Amino acid sequence: MKREEKSNLISALQSSLKEANGVFVVENHGLSVKEMEELRNEVRPHVSMFKVVKNRLMKLALKDTDFEPVSDLMKRPTAVAIATDALAVTKVLVKFAEAHPNITIHGGKMGAGILGVDDIVQLSKLPSLLEIRGTIARILVEPGSRLARVSAEYGKKNQ
């Protein structure tokens, strides 16, 4: 890879990091090309970038960002998921890791803290933002619908 290509890659990684709300590091050693493509397809809707990158280049991209502590997780050849929907990425990674023992989740960063494997597994069990919104909408609508049913029943009895 030429110096200019490396510089362009670092710039692309840095711009993805600016819009990210999470970064996750996985070791993909032992995955076939087909399995890696399957993983890419599953995480694609939730990431701005999922890429196997040389650790040195990724560490340069992480430097002076909120995600700089993630560079400590990069010891072996890894793939990095720069997430725009971090919670959804945790769900995909954990589900994929359960089905494919060749992939190892090293950790990541979301919000203020570094996440270990156990933290990522716990986050993957949380409901998604869409599910939370649906629950809140159901809670807000239910009293009104109960009132409408009671009123309708009352109206039928008094006719």
LINQUI-V437632 format. One record per pair of residues at least 6 apart in sequence whose C-alpha atoms are under 8 Angstrom apart, sorted by the first residue. I is the first residue (numbers start at 1). GAP is how many residues later the second one is. D is the distance in whole Angstrom. If there is no record, write none. Layout:
i & gap & d
I & GAP & D
I & GAP & D
//
This chain:
i & gap & d
6 & 51 & 7
10 & 47 & 6
10 & 48 & 7
10 & 50 & 7
10 & 51 & 5
11 & 50 & 7
13 & 36 & 8
13 & 45 & 8
13 & 48 & 6
14 & 47 & 5
14 & 48 & 7
16 & 32 & 6
16 & 33 & 7
16 & 66 & 7
17 & 45 & 8
17 & 48 & 8
17 & 50 & 8
17 & 65 & 7
19 & 29 & 8
19 & 65 & 7
20 & 27 & 8
20 & 28 & 7
20 & 62 & 6
20 & 63 & 5
20 & 64 & 5
20 & 65 & 8
21 & 61 & 8
21 & 62 & 6
21 & 63 & 6
21 & 64 & 7
21 & 65 & 6
21 & 89 & 6
21 & 90 & 7
22 & 45 & 8
22 & 60 & 6
22 & 61 & 5
22 & 62 & 7
22 & 63 & 7
22 & 64 & 5
22 & 86 & 7
22 & 87 & 6
22 & 88 & 4
22 & 89 & 7
23 & 44 & 7
23 & 47 & 8
23 & 57 & 7
23 & 58 & 6
23 & 59 & 5
23 & 60 & 6
23 & 63 & 8
23 & 85 & 5
23 & 86 & 5
23 & 87 & 7
24 & 46 & 8
24 & 56 & 6
24 & 57 & 5
24 & 58 & 7
24 & 59 & 8
24 & 81 & 8
24 & 82 & 8
24 & 83 & 6
24 & 84 & 4
24 & 85 & 7
25 & 45 & 8
25 & 48 & 7
25 & 49 & 7
25 & 53 & 6
25 & 54 & 6
25 & 55 & 5
25 & 56 & 7
25 & 80 & 6
25 & 81 & 6
25 & 82 & 6
25 & 83 & 6
26 & 52 & 6
26 & 53 & 5
26 & 54 & 6
26 & 77 & 7
26 & 78 & 6
26 & 79 & 4
26 & 80 & 5
26 & 81 & 7
27 & 49 & 7
27 & 50 & 6
27 & 51 & 4
27 & 52 & 6
27 & 76 & 6
27 & 77 & 5
27 & 78 & 6
27 & 79 & 7
28 & 8 & 8
28 & 49 & 8
28 & 50 & 6
28 & 51 & 7
28 & 74 & 7
28 & 75 & 5
28 & 76 & 7
29 & 48 & 7
29 & 49 & 8
29 & 73 & 7
29 & 74 & 7
30 & 72 & 5
30 & 73 & 7
31 & 71 & 6
31 & 72 & 7
39 & 57 & 7
40 & 10 & 7
42 & 50 & 7
43 & 7 & 8
43 & 46 & 6
43 & 49 & 6
43 & 50 & 8
44 & 6 & 7
46 & 37 & 6
46 & 38 & 6
46 & 39 & 5
46 & 40 & 7
46 & 42 & 6
46 & 43 & 6
47 & 34 & 7
47 & 35 & 6
47 & 36 & 4
47 & 37 & 5
47 & 38 & 7
47 & 39 & 8
47 & 42 & 7
48 & 34 & 6
48 & 35 & 6
48 & 36 & 6
49 & 31 & 8
49 & 32 & 6
49 & 33 & 5
49 & 34 & 7
50 & 29 & 7
50 & 30 & 6
50 & 31 & 4
50 & 32 & 6
51 & 28 & 5
51 & 29 & 6
51 & 30 & 7
52 & 25 & 8
52 & 26 & 6
52 & 27 & 4
52 & 28 & 6
53 & 24 & 8
53 & 25 & 7
53 & 26 & 6
53 & 27 & 7
54 & 23 & 7
54 & 24 & 8
55 & 16 & 8
55 & 19 & 6
55 & 20 & 8
55 & 21 & 8
55 & 22 & 7
55 & 23 & 7
58 & 13 & 8
59 & 9 & 7
59 & 12 & 5
62 & 6 & 5
62 & 8 & 8
62 & 9 & 7
67 & 42 & 6
69 & 40 & 8
69 & 45 & 7
70 & 37 & 8
70 & 38 & 6
70 & 39 & 6
70 & 44 & 7
73 & 33 & 6
73 & 34 & 7
73 & 35 & 8
83 & 6 & 7
86 & 24 & 7
87 & 36 & 7
87 & 37 & 7
87 & 41 & 7
88 & 36 & 7
88 & 40 & 7
90 & 30 & 6
90 & 31 & 7
90 & 33 & 7
90 & 34 & 5
91 & 30 & 8
91 & 32 & 8
91 & 33 & 4
91 & 34 & 7
93 & 12 & 8
94 & 11 & 8
94 & 26 & 8
94 & 27 & 6
94 & 30 & 7
97 & 6 & 6
97 & 7 & 7
97 & 8 & 8
105 & 12 & 6
106 & 10 & 7
106 & 11 & 6
107 & 7 & 7
107 & 8 & 5
107 & 9 & 5
107 & 10 & 5
107 & 13 & 7
108 & 6 & 6
108 & 7 & 5
108 & 8 & 7
108 & 12 & 8
109 & 6 & 5
//
